Amino acid sequence: MQPLPPDLGSWGGKGVFGDNPHSDITRDAQVNPHLAQLQPYPFEKLRALFGGVTPSPQHQEIKLSIGEPQHATPAFIIDALANSLAGLANYPTTQGIPALRQAIAGWCQRRYDLALNPETEILPVNGSREALFAFAQTVIDPHRGPHSQQPPLVVSPNPFYQIYEGAAYLAGAEPRFLNNLPENGFAFEYSQLSEAEWARVQLFYVCSPGNPTGKVLSLEDWKTLFALSDKHGFIIASDECYSEIYFDEAHPPIGALQAAQLLGRTNERLVMFSSLSKRSNLPGMRSGFVAGDAAILKKFLLYRTYHGCAMAPPVQMASVAAWNDEAHVLDNRNQYREKFAACTPLIAEVLGTSMPDASFYLWARTPIADTDFARGLLEHYNVVVLPGSFLARESGGINPGANFVRIALVASLAECLEATARIRQFAQQL
C-alpha cells in the first residue's frame, strides 16, 4: 500500500485528518470518562478504510475529501501578519484588540446590516472550531430543569460537523440528531424529537450553509426554530463558516442574527460563529469570531480567559486587514463559481447531485455503498472523496449519509475538471 500523503494526517480546522487522538480509553485510565464516547474523526475512519488499497499509479492524486481551501492566501494579509510580528513580545487579551472587534463589527454591518456593540456582542476566537467546542462547555448545565435526572440534550443536523457531537459529550450532554434528507430538501424535521426530548434541549447547533449538504436556512426556517427556542428555552449556536461561499451575488445566505433582526427579535439565546478560513483562504491562521447575546458572550469570555486561548497579536492585525477587505472574497467566490458551473453538470449526469445553496461541497448520491465507492475511486483513479456515512450517525433507523460522498471542489479548476472526468469514468463502469 502506498502511504497517504503527510498533509492528510495534519490538523487543519474543518475537514482534515485532525489531531483527534482517538485511542482506547481503558477503565483504569484516570481520565474524563466522556472521552470514551468520542468516535474516530471522519478522516481517521478514511485512513482505516483505505488500508490495503493501492492508489492507481497511472493517475496523479487529486484530493477532494478535505474541506481545506486551496486558493492562494491573499498577499496583503500575509504582509499584515509579517509587519506585526513585533506583537509577539506581548501577551494578548482574550477579548482581542479594539481594532479587531471594530473591524468585525464593520463587516457585520456591511454584510448583514447589523449594529453590534464591539465591546459586548463580539468576541474574537481562534477559528470557529475551537469556539464551537468550547461554547458547549460554557452553556450546558446538567443540573438545570425538571429533567435533571437525565442528561441535557444538544441537537444538531445529521449529517453534521463532528465537533458538535464531541462538544456535547464533553459537556456532559447527550447529542440528538435531526436527519437532513434529500426528499425534504435537507431541511430540519423537528417532529423527529418528542415533546419530552425537546424539554431537555439546552443547545441547538445550526450549520447554514450546511456541511456537507450546502443547505441554507430561509427566513421562514429561522422563524420556526426561533419559536422552538422561545418555547423550550434552548440556545441556538449558528455555525456560518461557509457563509461567504455562494453563487448569486444578489442573494447572499441569510445569517442567524440577520434573521432575528428581520423578524423583530433580540439576540437573546442566539449566537453566530464565523471564520476567515473559507472566506479568505486562511485555514492555518485560526481566526474567527462569535457574536450575539451579550449575556452569553460575557460568560463565554470568562470561560475562554481561563481556557487560555487568546489570539496572537500578529494574527489579530492580519485579521483586521482580512475583515476590512471584500475584493479578495469576491475573487474567491468567482473561482468557486467557475468550478461549480463546470463540474456540477458533469458529475450530476452520473451521480445524484445538484448545485448546493452555498459552500464548496457537492453532496453526491452513489450507486453503490459510499465506502465502496470511495475505495474504488482511489484504487482505480486516485481521486479521494469522503464517504457520507462518516459524517453522520444512525438516527431513526437510518444513516442519512449512507450512499453519499462529499466532494470538495477546493483544488484548482484544472484539477477539479480532471477529477470530474475520472469520477464519471468510474461511475459509468459500475
N, C-alpha and C positions, 0 to 999 in steps of 0.2 A: 504493500500500500504506500502510495506517495503521501508524505506528511502534508497536512494542511498548512497554508502559509501562516507566518507568525502573526500577522495583523488580525487574523481571525480569532486569535486567542487573547487579544489585548482588551482592556477595559476601555469603553469609549461612549458612555451615555446610552441612549436608547437604541439597541439593536446590534450590539456586537457580542462576542462570546462572554464578555463580562468577567469580573473577578469574583463572582458569586461562588465562594469556596464550598460547594455542596459536598460535604463529607459525611460519613456515617457518624451520627451523634449517639454515642453509647449511653447506656443507662448509668454508667459510673462517672461519666464526664460531668464536672461541676460547671455547667453552662446553662444558659437560658433554655428551658425545655421547648420553647416555641420554635427554636431553630430547627428542630427535627421535623417541623411541619412544612418547611420550605422544599419545594421541588427543585430539581436541577433547572438552571436557567435554559431558555429555549436553545441557545447556541451550544450549551453543553450537551443537550439532547441531540443536536445536529451533529456534533463531533462523534457521539456514540453511534448515530445512525449511519454515518459514513465509514465506520470501521470496517475494514476489509474491502472497501471499494477503491479500485484504481481508476482515477480520472482519465478520460480519454487523452492519450499522449499526442493525438493528432490535432488537438484544439488548445488554444491558449485559454487559460482560466478566465472566466468572467463572473464576478460575484454580484448577484442581485438579491442576496439574502440580507444584507446588512443595511439597517436604516441609518447609515452614516453618510452625510453629504460628501460628495467627491468633487464638487466645483471648487475652483480656486478661492482661497481666503482673500478678501479684498486687501490690497497693499496698504491703503490708508489706515486700516485697523491694525495691521502689523506694525506700521510706523508709530501709531499712537501707543502701542504696547512697549515698543523698544524705547521710545522717548520718555517713558515714565518709569524706567527701571530703578531710578533713584528712590522710588517709593518703597522698595524692598527693605529699606532701613527702618520702616515704621510699622508698628502693629496696626492693622486695620480695625475699624469698629464694625460690629456685626450689622448695624443699621446701614452702613455704607455712607459714602460721602454725599453731601447735599447735591453736588453737581450730577451724580448718577441718578439719584431719586428724582431730580427735576427733569433730567433727560427722559426717564421712563414715563413720568407724568406727561411730558410734552408729546411723547409718542402715543400714549393712550388718548390724549385729546385729539390728535390728528387722525388716529386710526378708528376710534370708537366714539368720538365726541364726548369723552368723559372728563369731568373736572375733579380729579382725585387730589387729595391732600398728600403731598410728598412726605410730610412728616409722620403721618399716622396711617395712611392707606396703601403705602408701597414699601416693600421690603426686598432688597436685592438678595439673590441666593446664588449658590454655586451650581447653576443649571437646575432644570425642573426636576430631574431625577431625585436628587438628594432632598429637595423640598417636598416632593410628593410623598416620599417615605417618612420624613421627619414630621410632616403635618399630622399624620395619624397618631403619632406618639404624643402629640400635644393635645389633641381634641377628644380622643377616646377616653371615656370614663366607664370602666367595667362595673362600677358600683351604682351607677345612676339609673333611675327609672323603676317602674313597677316590675320589670322583668330582670332584676339584678341577679337572680339566681341562675340566669342563663347569660352567656356572653353576648355583648352587643354585636350588632351586625354592621359590616361595611359592604356596601353594594357597588358593583362595577359592571361594565359591559362584558360580554363574553362572545367572541374573543376579546382579549384585553392586554394591557401592558402589565407585565408580571410584577412590577413594583407595587401595584395596588394590593395584590394578594399578600406579598411579603410584609407590607406595611400593616395590613390588618392583623396578621398573625402575631407580629412582634409587639403590637399594641395590646394584645390580649383579646382581640376581637375575632369574629368568625366571618369569613367572606361569603357573600351571596352573589351569584352571577345571573344577570339577565341576558338571555340568549339574543343576539342580534342576527337575524336570519334574512336571507335574500328575498324570501317570499313576502316579507314585511318591510322591504326597503331598508333593512338593517336598523330599524327603529327599535326603541325600547318597548317591551310589552310588560307594563307594570303589574298586570294580573298574575304574573309568574310568582309573585310573593303574596302570601296570605296576610290578612289584617294583623294577625299575631306577630308575624315576621316584621312587617312594617313598623310596628310599635317598638321593635328592638333596634331599628336602624339609627345609627348615630352619624354616619358619614356615607356620602354617595359620591363616588368618583365618576366624572363625566370626561370623555375624551372626544373633543369636537374641534377640528376634523378627527375622525376616528382612526386609530391604529389597530387593525390593518384595513378596515373597510372603507375609509375615506368619507364616511357619513358625516354630514354637518347638521347639527340640530337647528331646526327652524324656530322662529319666534313662538309659534304655537307649541312646539315641543317644550321650549323653556317654560311657557306658561303652565303646562301640565305638571312639569317637575317642580316648579315653584309652589304650586298648590299642594303637592305631596309634602314638600318641606315644611310648609306652614302647618299642615295637619299633624305631622309626626315630629316636628322639631329637629330634624337632622340637618347637618351642614352639607353644603354642596361644594366639592372641590373640582373645578373645571380645568382640565389639562388641555391647554390650547397651543402646544408647542409646534403644531403643524399649521397654525392659522394663517401664515403668510405664504404658503404654497398653494395657490389657487389659480384658476384658469380664466376667469371672467373679471377683468379689472373693474367693471361697473358693479360687481356684486361680490365683494369680499365676504368671507364667512362671518356670521354674527358671533359676537362674544357673549359670555355669561353676564358680565357687568353691563354691557351694552343692552342686552335683552331686558335686564332688570330695570334699567333706566327708561327704555321704551315702554315698559309696562307700568311705569309709575311707581316702582318699588324702590326700597332702600337696598343696601348691600348686606343687610343682616343675614347671617348664616351663609354667606356666599363669598368665595374667594376664587380667583383665577390664577393660573400658573402659565408663564410664558418663558421663552428662552431665545437666545441668539444662535443656537446650534444649527437649526434648519434655516432660519431666516437669513442669517449672514454667513453660513458655511463655517461655523466656529465650534464644532463639537468638542474640540480639545480644550477650549478656553474655559468651559464650565461657568457660564454666566447666564442668569435669567432673573426673574422676579416673581413675587407673589403680591397680589393686590386685592383689595376688597374690604371686608368687615374690619373696622379699626380695632374693635374689642378683641377679636380673634387674633389679629396680627400682633397686638400687644403681648398676648400670651405666647405666640409663636416666636416673637423676638426674644422673650425671656428664655424659652427652650433653646433657641439657637445660640444665645450668648453662652450658656453652659455647654452646649454641644461643641463650641469652638470651631465654627465653620464660616468665619468671616472671609470675604472675598479679598484677594491680594490687591494692593493699591494699583499696580500696573494694569491688572485685569479690569479694575474699575474704570480707569481712564480710557482704556481701549473700548470698554462697553459704552461709555458716554459717546464716543465717536460713532459706534455702530448704531445706537438707538437714534442718533440725530441725523442719520442719512438714509434716504429711501432709494436713491438711484441704484445702488448695488443690489437691493432687494428686488427691484423691478427686473434688472438683468437676470437675476437668479430665477425668477418666475418665468421669464421668457425662455430660458434654457429648458426648464421642465416642460413648459407648454409645447415646445418643439418636439421633445422626446415623446410625450404622451400622444400628440397628434400623429406622429409617425408610427409608433409601436402598438398602440392600443387596438386599432382596427385589425392589424395582422394577427395579434395574439387572440383577439376575440373570435377570429374565424376557426380556431382550433380548440380554444378553451372558453369556458363560460365566464366572461368578464366584460366590463364596460368602464367608461370614464368615471373615476370617483368624483365626488363633490369637490374634494380638495385633498391635499397631501401628495406624497410622491410614491405611493404604493398602488399596484394593481392587485386586487383580491380575486384570484382566478380559480375557477372550479376545474378539478382534474377528472379525467375519465377513469382513472384507477385510484387506488389509495394514495393519499398525498405523500406518505413516506416513500412508497414505491416509486412514485413519480419523481421525487427529489433525488433518490438514489440512482434511478435510471438516467436522469438528465445529466447527473455528474459523471456517471460511468461512460456514457456514450457521447456526450457533447461538452463536458467540462463547464457546465453552467450551474451555479449554486443558487438555489432558491430555498425558501424556508417553508417547511410543511405547516399548514394552518392548524393542525391538531396540537402542535407545540405551543400555540398562542391561546389556547382555550382549555377549559375544563368541562368535564361531563356535568351537565345540569339538565334536569327534566328528562333524563334518559338519553340525551344526545350530547355529542361534542360538536358544537357549531362550526368548529374549524376543520373538522374532518372533510377530506376530499376537496380541500382548497390549498393553494400555495400563495404565499406573499412574495410578490415580485417588486423589488425596489428599483425604480429607474433612476439610480443615483450615478451611474457611470456616464461616460461621455456618450454623445449621440451615436457615434460610430460603434462603440461597444454595445450599446443598447440595441441597435439595429442588428448587429451580428448575433447577439444573444437571442433576439426575437426570431431570427431565421433558424437558429438551432432548436429553439423551443418548438417551432412549427414542424420542423423535420421530425423531432422526437414524437410529438403528439400525433402526427399523421401515421406513424408506424405502429401505434397502439391499437 
